[in-house]
Amino acid sequence: MKPELAPSGRRSPAGRLREQIERAEASGLRRKQMMLRLTHADASLLKRDPELAMSDISFADGVMRFLGVKVEAGGVTVSELVTPG
């Protein structure tokens, strides 16, 4: 089975990020304790992913959230889930 590709030809980061969030949550962390530091490209792919449910991504008070986890775009070369400790 081929990985799902975003319209630009790149695989959407949604699945990988969802897995990381779920693993962190299974280890006892709450989503409010997590932050996603994304490259501009990955943030853009998330915003444009036609497969995401409307409830998966939100924008309120100038903050983007994916699955309830705050997103910071830019300033990194590789997207990562940041957790305390």
N, C-alpha and C positions, 0 to 999 in steps of 0.2 A: 504494500500500500504506500503510495507516495505521500509525503508530508503536504499539508494544505499550504498553498502559496497565496500570499497577498497579491493584489493586482500588480504591484511593482515587480513581482517575481520572487520576493523575499517571503519566507515563512513568517506568519504572524506570531508575535511573541506571546499572545494571549494564553495559549496552552501551557507553555513553559512557566510563565509567571503564575498561573493558576495553581500548578503543581507545587511551586515553591511556597506559595501562601498556604496551601492546604497542609503541607509538611510542617511548616512553622506552627500552624494552629494545632496540629496533632501533637506537637511537642509541648503544648501548654501556653503558647503565646496568644494574645488577643490581637485582632486586626488593628486596633487602635495603637498598638505598640510597634507596628511595622511601618516601613516606608519603602516605596519603590523608587529607586533612583534610576531613571531611564535615559538612554540616549535620545536625542531629538528624533531620530529615525524611528525608534521603537515606540515612542509616545505618539508619533504621527500614525504609525501602523495601527495602534490600538484605537485611536480616534476614528479611523476609517474602516475598521474591520466589520464587514457586513454580517459576519457570523455571530457577533456579540449581541446578547440580549440587551435591550435598553436599560435593564436594571443592573447590568454588570459594570457600567461606567457612568460616572456622574460628574457634574461640574456645579459647584455651589460656592459662593463667596470667594471666587477666584482660585479655588482648589479643585484639582482633578483627582478623582478617586477611581480605582479599579478594584472591584469586589470589596469595597469599603476601605481599601488601603490607600493612604495618601500617596500621590505621585509627584515627584520632582523631576522635571525634564531638563536635561542638559548638564554639563559639567562632568560627565563621565564618558568613558570610551566603551564601556561594557555595562549593560543594564544589570541591576542587581536588586535583590530584596535585602533591606537593611533591618536588622533586629537588634534589640538591646543586648549588650554584653558581648 
